[in-house]
Amino acid sequence: LANALVHFDLRAQQGRCTAEQAEAAKAALIDGYQPEVATRQRIAVYDAAVRLRLLCVYTFRPQWRTTVAPLLDRGGVLIGT
C-alpha cells in the first residue's frame, strides 16, 4: 500500500501527473482499500522505507536523480528532519 502511495508522489515529481492528481489517487486508493487501523498506523514507517529504497534505485538513473531528493524530503526521511 505504501509503495503505491509513494509512487503517486514520484509520478508527480517526474511530471507524469499533477500533485493534485497524485493526492486524489492516493485518497481514492485509501478509500477503496479501506485498510484496518493497524495497517494505517504502519503506513508512515513503510512510506519512509519506500522513499529510502527509491533513493537507492534512482541514484543510478541519471535522468531522475534530482527527482528523488524532494520525494525524500517530503517523507521526512532525510537526516535531520
Gaussian input, Z-matrix of N, CA and C with variables (Angstrom, degrees):
# hf/3-21g

backbone

0 1
 N
 C     1     B1
 C     2     B2     1     A1
 N     3     B3     2     A2     1     D1
 C     4     B4     3     A3     2     D2
 C     5     B5     4     A4     3     D3
 N     6     B6     5     A5     4     D4
 C     7     B7     6     A6     5     D5
 C     8     B8     7     A7     6     D6
 N     9     B9     8     A8     7     D7
 C    10    B10     9     A9     8     D8
 C    11    B11    10    A10     9     D9
 N    12    B12    11    A11    10    D10
 C    13    B13    12    A12    11    D11
 C    14    B14    13    A13    12    D12
 N    15    B15    14    A14    13    D13
 C    16    B16    15    A15    14    D14
 C    17    B17    16    A16    15    D15
 N    18    B18    17    A17    16    D16
 C    19    B19    18    A18    17    D17
 C    20    B20    19    A19    18    D18
 N    21    B21    20    A20    19    D19
 C    22    B22    21    A21    20    D20
 C    23    B23    22    A22    21    D21
 N    24    B24    23    A23    22    D22
 C    25    B25    24    A24    23    D23
 C    26    B26    25    A25    24    D24
 N    27    B27    26    A26    25    D25
 C    28    B28    27    A27    26    D26
 C    29    B29    28    A28    27    D27
 N    30    B30    29    A29    28    D28
 C    31    B31    30    A30    29    D29
 C    32    B32    31    A31    30    D30
 N    33    B33    32    A32    31    D31
 C    34    B34    33    A33    32    D32
 C    35    B35    34    A34    33    D33
 N    36    B36    35    A35    34    D34
 C    37    B37    36    A36    35    D35
 C    38    B38    37    A37    36    D36
 N    39    B39    38    A38    37    D37
 C    40    B40    39    A39    38    D38
 C    41    B41    40    A40    39    D39
 N    42    B42    41    A41    40    D40
 C    43    B43    42    A42    41    D41
 C    44    B44    43    A43    42    D42
 N    45    B45    44    A44    43    D43
 C    46    B46    45    A45    44    D44
 C    47    B47    46    A46    45    D45
 N    48    B48    47    A47    46    D46
 C    49    B49    48    A48    47    D47
 C    50    B50    49    A49    48    D48
 N    51    B51    50    A50    49    D49
 C    52    B52    51    A51    50    D50
 C    53    B53    52    A52    51    D51
 N    54    B54    53    A53    52    D52
 C    55    B55    54    A54    53    D53
 C    56    B56    55    A55    54    D54
 N    57    B57    56    A56    55    D55
 C    58    B58    57    A57    56    D56
 C    59    B59    58    A58    57    D57
 N    60    B60    59    A59    58    D58
 C    61    B61    60    A60    59    D59
 C    62    B62    61    A61    60    D60
 N    63    B63    62    A62    61    D61
 C    64    B64    63    A63    62    D62
 C    65    B65    64    A64    63    D63
 N    66    B66    65    A65    64    D64
 C    67    B67    66    A66    65    D65
 C    68    B68    67    A67    66    D66
 N    69    B69    68    A68    67    D67
 C    70    B70    69    A69    68    D68
 C    71    B71    70    A70    69    D69
 N    72    B72    71    A71    70    D70
 C    73    B73    72    A72    71    D71
 C    74    B74    73    A73    72    D72
 N    75    B75    74    A74    73    D73
 C    76    B76    75    A75    74    D74
 C    77    B77    76    A76    75    D75
 N    78    B78    77    A77    76    D76
 C    79    B79    78    A78    77    D77
 C    80    B80    79    A79    78    D78
 N    81    B81    80    A80    79    D79
 C    82    B82    81    A81    80    D80
 C    83    B83    82    A82    81    D81
 N    84    B84    83    A83    82    D82
 C    85    B85    84    A84    83    D83
 C    86    B86    85    A85    84    D84
 N    87    B87    86    A86    85    D85
 C    88    B88    87    A87    86    D86
 C    89    B89    88    A88    87    D87
 N    90    B90    89    A89    88    D88
 C    91    B91    90    A90    89    D89
 C    92    B92    91    A91    90    D90
 N    93    B93    92    A92    91    D91
 C    94    B94    93    A93    92    D92
 C    95    B95    94    A94    93    D93
 N    96    B96    95    A95    94    D94
 C    97    B97    96    A96    95    D95
 C    98    B98    97    A97    96    D96
 N    99    B99    98    A98    97    D97
 C   100   B100    99    A99    98    D98
 C   101   B101   100   A100    99    D99
 N   102   B102   101   A101   100   D100
 C   103   B103   102   A102   101   D101
 C   104   B104   103   A103   102   D102
 N   105   B105   104   A104   103   D103
 C   106   B106   105   A105   104   D104
 C   107   B107   106   A106   105   D105
 N   108   B108   107   A107   106   D106
 C   109   B109   108   A108   107   D107
 C   110   B110   109   A109   108   D108
 N   111   B111   110   A110   109   D109
 C   112   B112   111   A111   110   D110
 C   113   B113   112   A112   111   D111
 N   114   B114   113   A113   112   D112
 C   115   B115   114   A114   113   D113
 C   116   B116   115   A115   114   D114
 N   117   B117   116   A116   115   D115
 C   118   B118   117   A117   116   D116
 C   119   B119   118   A118   117   D117
 N   120   B120   119   A119   118   D118
 C   121   B121   120   A120   119   D119
 C   122   B122   121   A121   120   D120
 N   123   B123   122   A122   121   D121
 C   124   B124   123   A123   122   D122
 C   125   B125   124   A124   123   D123
 N   126   B126   125   A125   124   D124
 C   127   B127   126   A126   125   D125
 C   128   B128   127   A127   126   D126
 N   129   B129   128   A128   127   D127
 C   130   B130   129   A129   128   D128
 C   131   B131   130   A130   129   D129
 N   132   B132   131   A131   130   D130
 C   133   B133   132   A132   131   D131
 C   134   B134   133   A133   132   D132
 N   135   B135   134   A134   133   D133
 C   136   B136   135   A135   134   D134
 C   137   B137   136   A136   135   D135
 N   138   B138   137   A137   136   D136
 C   139   B139   138   A138   137   D137
 C   140   B140   139   A139   138   D138
 N   141   B141   140   A140   139   D139
 C   142   B142   141   A141   140   D140
 C   143   B143   142   A142   141   D141
 N   144   B144   143   A143   142   D142
 C   145   B145   144   A144   143   D143
 C   146   B146   145   A145   144   D144
 N   147   B147   146   A146   145   D145
 C   148   B148   147   A147   146   D146
 C   149   B149   148   A148   147   D147
 N   150   B150   149   A149   148   D148
 C   151   B151   150   A150   149   D149
 C   152   B152   151   A151   150   D150
 N   153   B153   152   A152   151   D151
 C   154   B154   153   A153   152   D152
 C   155   B155   154   A154   153   D153
 N   156   B156   155   A155   154   D154
 C   157   B157   156   A156   155   D155
 C   158   B158   157   A157   156   D156
 N   159   B159   158   A158   157   D157
 C   160   B160   159   A159   158   D158
 C   161   B161   160   A160   159   D159
 N   162   B162   161   A161   160   D160
 C   163   B163   162   A162   161   D161
 C   164   B164   163   A163   162   D162
 N   165   B165   164   A164   163   D163
 C   166   B166   165   A165   164   D164
 C   167   B167   166   A166   165   D165
 N   168   B168   167   A167   166   D166
 C   169   B169   168   A168   167   D167
 C   170   B170   169   A169   168   D168
 N   171   B171   170   A170   169   D169
 C   172   B172   171   A171   170   D170
 C   173   B173   172   A172   171   D171
 N   174   B174   173   A173   172   D172
 C   175   B175   174   A174   173   D173
 C   176   B176   175   A175   174   D174
 N   177   B177   176   A176   175   D175
 C   178   B178   177   A177   176   D176
 C   179   B179   178   A178   177   D177
 N   180   B180   179   A179   178   D178
 C   181   B181   180   A180   179   D179
 C   182   B182   181   A181   180   D180
 N   183   B183   182   A182   181   D181
 C   184   B184   183   A183   182   D182
 C   185   B185   184   A184   183   D183
 N   186   B186   185   A185   184   D184
 C   187   B187   186   A186   185   D185
 C   188   B188   187   A187   186   D186
 N   189   B189   188   A188   187   D187
 C   190   B190   189   A189   188   D188
 C   191   B191   190   A190   189   D189
 N   192   B192   191   A191   190   D190
 C   193   B193   192   A192   191   D191
 C   194   B194   193   A193   192   D192
 N   195   B195   194   A194   193   D193
 C   196   B196   195   A195   194   D194
 C   197   B197   196   A196   195   D195
 N   198   B198   197   A197   196   D196
 C   199   B199   198   A198   197   D197
 C   200   B200   199   A199   198   D198
 N   201   B201   200   A200   199   D199
 C   202   B202   201   A201   200   D200
 C   203   B203   202   A202   201   D201
 N   204   B204   203   A203   202   D202
 C   205   B205   204   A204   203   D203
 C   206   B206   205   A205   204   D204
 N   207   B207   206   A206   205   D205
 C   208   B208   207   A207   206   D206
 C   209   B209   208   A208   207   D207
 N   210   B210   209   A209   208   D208
 C   211   B211   210   A210   209   D209
 C   212   B212   211   A211   210   D210
 N   213   B213   212   A212   211   D211
 C   214   B214   213   A213   212   D212
 C   215   B215   214   A214   213   D213
 N   216   B216   215   A215   214   D214
 C   217   B217   216   A216   215   D215
 C   218   B218   217   A217   216   D216
 N   219   B219   218   A218   217   D217
 C   220   B220   219   A219   218   D218
 C   221   B221   220   A220   219   D219
 N   222   B222   221   A221   220   D220
 C   223   B223   222   A222   221   D221
 C   224   B224   223   A223   222   D222
 N   225   B225   224   A224   223   D223
 C   226   B226   225   A225   224   D224
 C   227   B227   226   A226   225   D225
 N   228   B228   227   A227   226   D226
 C   229   B229   228   A228   227   D227
 C   230   B230   229   A229   228   D228
 N   231   B231   230   A230   229   D229
 C   232   B232   231   A231   230   D230
 C   233   B233   232   A232   231   D231
 N   234   B234   233   A233   232   D232
 C   235   B235   234   A234   233   D233
 C   236   B236   235   A235   234   D234
 N   237   B237   236   A236   235   D235
 C   238   B238   237   A237   236   D236
 C   239   B239   238   A238   237   D237
 N   240   B240   239   A239   238   D238
 C   241   B241   240   A240   239   D239
 C   242   B242   241   A241   240   D240

   B1=1.4479
   B2=1.5287
   B3=1.3193
   B4=1.4657
   B5=1.5214
   B6=1.3188
   B7=1.4583
   B8=1.5298
   B9=1.3141
   B10=1.4674
   B11=1.5222
   B12=1.3207
   B13=1.4613
   B14=1.5227
   B15=1.3150
   B16=1.4639
   B17=1.5257
   B18=1.3124
   B19=1.4640
   B20=1.5253
   B21=1.3188
   B22=1.4675
   B23=1.5310
   B24=1.3324
   B25=1.4694
   B26=1.5231
   B27=1.3200
   B28=1.4599
   B29=1.5223
   B30=1.3126
   B31=1.4687
   B32=1.5246
   B33=1.3062
   B34=1.4701
   B35=1.5251
   B36=1.3333
   B37=1.4693
   B38=1.5207
   B39=1.3077
   B40=1.4621
   B41=1.5276
   B42=1.3106
   B43=1.4552
   B44=1.5183
   B45=1.3000
   B46=1.4722
   B47=1.5254
   B48=1.3191
   B49=1.4601
   B50=1.5226
   B51=1.3145
   B52=1.4612
   B53=1.5305
   B54=1.3188
   B55=1.4640
   B56=1.5273
   B57=1.3232
   B58=1.4649
   B59=1.5290
   B60=1.3257
   B61=1.4654
   B62=1.5252
   B63=1.3208
   B64=1.4657
   B65=1.5230
   B66=1.3239
   B67=1.4656
   B68=1.5250
   B69=1.3263
   B70=1.4687
   B71=1.5275
   B72=1.3206
   B73=1.4658
   B74=1.5271
   B75=1.3276
   B76=1.4624
   B77=1.5270
   B78=1.3230
   B79=1.4660
   B80=1.5252
   B81=1.3314
   B82=1.4662
   B83=1.5257
   B84=1.3260
   B85=1.4632
   B86=1.5252
   B87=1.3226
   B88=1.4710
   B89=1.5262
   B90=1.3252
   B91=1.4622
   B92=1.5295
   B93=1.3093
   B94=1.4579
   B95=1.5154
   B96=1.3167
   B97=1.4651
   B98=1.5252
   B99=1.3272
   B100=1.4590
   B101=1.5268
   B102=1.3335
   B103=1.4650
   B104=1.5263
   B105=1.3154
   B106=1.4608
   B107=1.5241
   B108=1.3147
   B109=1.4643
   B110=1.5257
   B111=1.3166
   B112=1.4682
   B113=1.5230
   B114=1.3076
   B115=1.4646
   B116=1.5198
   B117=1.3153
   B118=1.4746
   B119=1.5329
   B120=1.3214
   B121=1.4597
   B122=1.5238
   B123=1.3101
   B124=1.4652
   B125=1.5261
   B126=1.3092
   B127=1.4637
   B128=1.5261
   B129=1.3179
   B130=1.4696
   B131=1.5276
   B132=1.3169
   B133=1.4662
   B134=1.5275
   B135=1.3194
   B136=1.4662
   B137=1.5274
   B138=1.3169
   B139=1.4622
   B140=1.5268
   B141=1.3244
   B142=1.4684
   B143=1.5252
   B144=1.3231
   B145=1.4685
   B146=1.5299
   B147=1.3178
   B148=1.4686
   B149=1.5201
   B150=1.3190
   B151=1.4675
   B152=1.5308
   B153=1.3139
   B154=1.4590
   B155=1.5280
   B156=1.3142
   B157=1.4679
   B158=1.5256
   B159=1.3155
   B160=1.4640
   B161=1.5244
   B162=1.3244
   B163=1.4645
   B164=1.5192
   B165=1.3195
   B166=1.4674
   B167=1.5255
   B168=1.3101
   B169=1.4664
   B170=1.5252
   B171=1.3203
   B172=1.4629
   B173=1.5234
   B174=1.3180
   B175=1.4600
   B176=1.5199
   B177=1.3123
   B178=1.4636
   B179=1.5305
   B180=1.2976
   B181=1.4716
   B182=1.5275
   B183=1.3251
   B184=1.4690
   B185=1.5288
   B186=1.3003
   B187=1.4627
   B188=1.5328
   B189=1.3193
   B190=1.4605
   B191=1.5279
   B192=1.3157
   B193=1.4750
   B194=1.5211
   B195=1.3203
   B196=1.4667
   B197=1.5226
   B198=1.3043
   B199=1.4615
   B200=1.5233
   B201=1.3148
   B202=1.4640
   B203=1.5169
   B204=1.3200
   B205=1.4688
   B206=1.5311
   B207=1.3341
   B208=1.4677
   B209=1.5258
   B210=1.3132
   B211=1.4582
   B212=1.5274
   B213=1.3214
   B214=1.4650
   B215=1.5145
   B216=1.3273
   B217=1.4578
   B218=1.5276
   B219=1.3111
   B220=1.4621
   B221=1.5229
   B222=1.3136
   B223=1.4588
   B224=1.5166
   B225=1.3328
   B226=1.4527
   B227=1.5116
   B228=1.3370
   B229=1.4582
   B230=1.5142
   B231=1.3156
   B232=1.4540
   B233=1.5187
   B234=1.3076
   B235=1.4634
   B236=1.5212
   B237=1.3089
   B238=1.4535
   B239=1.5195
   B240=1.3150
   B241=1.4666
   B242=1.5043
   A1=110.12
   A2=116.33
   A3=119.85
   A4=111.15
   A5=117.20
   A6=120.96
   A7=110.52
   A8=116.92
   A9=120.64
   A10=110.66
   A11=117.56
   A12=121.02
   A13=111.65
   A14=116.77
   A15=120.65
   A16=110.59
   A17=117.16
   A18=119.33
   A19=112.21
   A20=118.34
   A21=119.45
   A22=109.45
   A23=117.34
   A24=120.65
   A25=110.83
   A26=116.42
   A27=120.85
   A28=110.58
   A29=117.00
   A30=119.89
   A31=111.04
   A32=117.41
   A33=120.02
   A34=110.10
   A35=117.43
   A36=121.19
   A37=111.08
   A38=116.79
   A39=121.43
   A40=112.07
   A41=117.03
   A42=120.89
   A43=114.19
   A44=116.47
   A45=120.42
   A46=112.14
   A47=116.27
   A48=122.11
   A49=106.55
   A50=117.08
   A51=119.99
   A52=109.31
   A53=115.62
   A54=120.03
   A55=110.10
   A56=115.93
   A57=120.18
   A58=111.00
   A59=116.52
   A60=119.72
   A61=110.86
   A62=116.33
   A63=120.15
   A64=110.60
   A65=116.66
   A66=120.28
   A67=111.02
   A68=116.52
   A69=120.22
   A70=110.74
   A71=116.61
   A72=120.65
   A73=110.62
   A74=116.46
   A75=120.25
   A76=110.88
   A77=115.99
   A78=120.20
   A79=110.74
   A80=116.98
   A81=120.82
   A82=111.19
   A83=116.60
   A84=119.91
   A85=110.72
   A86=116.58
   A87=120.66
   A88=109.98
   A89=116.18
   A90=120.52
   A91=111.29
   A92=116.42
   A93=120.30
   A94=113.45
   A95=116.47
   A96=121.51
   A97=111.57
   A98=115.67
   A99=122.88
   A100=112.17
   A101=116.53
   A102=119.09
   A103=112.30
   A104=114.32
   A105=120.43
   A106=109.34
   A107=115.95
   A108=121.65
   A109=110.92
   A110=117.33
   A111=120.62
   A112=110.99
   A113=117.08
   A114=120.96
   A115=109.98
   A116=117.16
   A117=120.85
   A118=110.90
   A119=116.35
   A120=120.21
   A121=112.03
   A122=117.61
   A123=121.24
   A124=113.48
   A125=118.03
   A126=120.72
   A127=111.78
   A128=118.74
   A129=120.90
   A130=111.87
   A131=117.14
   A132=120.70
   A133=110.43
   A134=116.04
   A135=119.73
   A136=111.00
   A137=116.99
   A138=122.18
   A139=109.84
   A140=116.69
   A141=120.89
   A142=111.01
   A143=117.08
   A144=120.67
   A145=111.18
   A146=116.92
   A147=120.65
   A148=110.13
   A149=116.95
   A150=120.59
   A151=110.63
   A152=117.34
   A153=120.81
   A154=110.84
   A155=116.72
   A156=120.77
   A157=110.74
   A158=117.07
   A159=120.26
   A160=111.61
   A161=117.31
   A162=120.14
   A163=109.55
   A164=116.20
   A165=120.19
   A166=111.26
   A167=117.50
   A168=121.58
   A169=111.25
   A170=117.14
   A171=120.54
   A172=113.49
   A173=118.09
   A174=121.18
   A175=110.36
   A176=116.50
   A177=121.37
   A178=112.98
   A179=116.87
   A180=122.08
   A181=107.65
   A182=116.80
   A183=120.84
   A184=114.45
   A185=117.62
   A186=120.84
   A187=111.94
   A188=116.61
   A189=120.18
   A190=114.06
   A191=118.36
   A192=120.20
   A193=112.78
   A194=117.05
   A195=119.67
   A196=112.36
   A197=117.13
   A198=121.70
   A199=112.43
   A200=117.29
   A201=118.76
   A202=114.24
   A203=119.03
   A204=119.59
   A205=111.67
   A206=119.33
   A207=118.23
   A208=112.55
   A209=116.67
   A210=120.98
   A211=109.96
   A212=116.12
   A213=120.26
   A214=111.14
   A215=116.00
   A216=120.16
   A217=110.66
   A218=115.87
   A219=120.24
   A220=111.28
   A221=116.38
   A222=119.78
   A223=113.87
   A224=117.69
   A225=120.30
   A226=112.98
   A227=117.00
   A228=120.89
   A229=111.58
   A230=117.60
   A231=120.12
   A232=110.94
   A233=115.61
   A234=120.92
   A235=109.21
   A236=115.38
   A237=120.52
   A238=113.73
   A239=117.86
   A240=118.85
   A241=110.17
   D1=-48.93
   D2=179.58
   D3=-62.67
   D4=-36.10
   D5=178.93
   D6=-58.73
   D7=-46.52
   D8=178.90
   D9=-64.76
   D10=-43.27
   D11=-178.87
   D12=-60.85
   D13=-44.16
   D14=179.55
   D15=-68.04
   D16=-37.23
   D17=179.28
   D18=-65.16
   D19=-28.71
   D20=173.42
   D21=-62.71
   D22=-43.17
   D23=176.64
   D24=-63.01
   D25=-42.45
   D26=179.69
   D27=-59.88
   D28=-45.37
   D29=-179.73
   D30=-61.83
   D31=-36.04
   D32=176.12
   D33=-66.18
   D34=-42.78
   D35=177.73
   D36=-61.68
   D37=-33.82
   D38=-179.44
   D39=-80.93
   D40=-4.69
   D41=179.90
   D42=80.80
   D43=15.03
   D44=-178.88
   D45=-85.76
   D46=-13.04
   D47=172.47
   D48=-157.93
   D49=170.21
   D50=177.90
   D51=-84.50
   D52=163.36
   D53=176.48
   D54=-61.23
   D55=-36.82
   D56=179.12
   D57=-65.21
   D58=-40.57
   D59=177.74
   D60=-65.48
   D61=-39.31
   D62=178.33
   D63=-63.09
   D64=-44.43
   D65=179.19
   D66=-63.91
   D67=-40.43
   D68=178.67
   D69=-64.55
   D70=-40.49
   D71=178.79
   D72=-64.89
   D73=-41.44
   D74=178.58
   D75=-62.74
   D76=-45.42
   D77=179.79
   D78=-62.70
   D79=-41.19
   D80=179.58
   D81=-65.37
   D82=-39.61
   D83=179.08
   D84=-63.90
   D85=-47.59
   D86=179.06
   D87=-61.50
   D88=-43.91
   D89=-179.61
   D90=-62.83
   D91=-43.42
   D92=-179.04
   D93=-73.64
   D94=-37.09
   D95=-178.30
   D96=-73.67
   D97=-36.44
   D98=-178.47
   D99=50.40
   D100=62.13
   D101=-178.18
   D102=-65.59
   D103=149.28
   D104=176.18
   D105=-66.02
   D106=164.10
   D107=-178.44
   D108=-56.47
   D109=-44.30
   D110=-178.68
   D111=-61.12
   D112=-38.82
   D113=178.43
   D114=-67.09
   D115=-44.29
   D116=178.36
   D117=-58.80
   D118=-37.65
   D119=-179.06
   D120=-68.31
   D121=-25.71
   D122=-178.45
   D123=-92.67
   D124=-11.97
   D125=-175.11
   D126=-56.48
   D127=-41.50
   D128=-177.65
   D129=-61.10
   D130=-39.99
   D131=179.76
   D132=-67.88
   D133=-45.43
   D134=178.11
   D135=-66.18
   D136=-35.50
   D137=176.58
   D138=-57.89
   D139=-47.45
   D140=179.50
   D141=-62.87
   D142=-40.25
   D143=179.49
   D144=-64.91
   D145=-41.10
   D146=178.87
   D147=-64.21
   D148=-43.90
   D149=-179.93
   D150=-61.89
   D151=-40.84
   D152=178.03
   D153=-66.00
   D154=-41.94
   D155=177.41
   D156=-61.29
   D157=-42.15
   D158=179.27
   D159=-64.48
   D160=-34.12
   D161=175.22
   D162=-58.60
   D163=-45.91
   D164=-179.89
   D165=-63.21
   D166=-44.86
   D167=-178.61
   D168=-66.19
   D169=-47.90
   D170=-173.69
   D171=-79.00
   D172=-10.57
   D173=173.55
   D174=-61.62
   D175=-30.36
   D176=-178.88
   D177=-94.38
   D178=10.10
   D179=177.21
   D180=-119.67
   D181=89.71
   D182=-173.72
   D183=-50.01
   D184=-36.61
   D185=-178.41
   D186=-60.77
   D187=-29.44
   D188=-172.85
   D189=-112.40
   D190=5.37
   D191=-176.85
   D192=-54.21
   D193=-42.09
   D194=-178.25
   D195=-74.59
   D196=-11.50
   D197=-177.98
   D198=-76.86
   D199=-35.04
   D200=-171.99
   D201=-80.39
   D202=-25.44
   D203=-179.88
   D204=-57.85
   D205=-50.11
   D206=176.99
   D207=-63.41
   D208=-31.96
   D209=178.73
   D210=-63.80
   D211=-42.42
   D212=178.46
   D213=-69.42
   D214=-42.14
   D215=-179.31
   D216=-60.46
   D217=-40.65
   D218=179.94
   D219=-63.28
   D220=-33.30
   D221=-178.54
   D222=-85.64
   D223=-2.59
   D224=-179.62
   D225=71.01
   D226=25.39
   D227=-176.70
   D228=-86.21
   D229=-27.61
   D230=-176.55
   D231=-62.45
   D232=145.86
   D233=-179.65
   D234=-60.50
   D235=134.78
   D236=178.24
   D237=92.15
   D238=4.15
   D239=178.73
   D240=-108.27

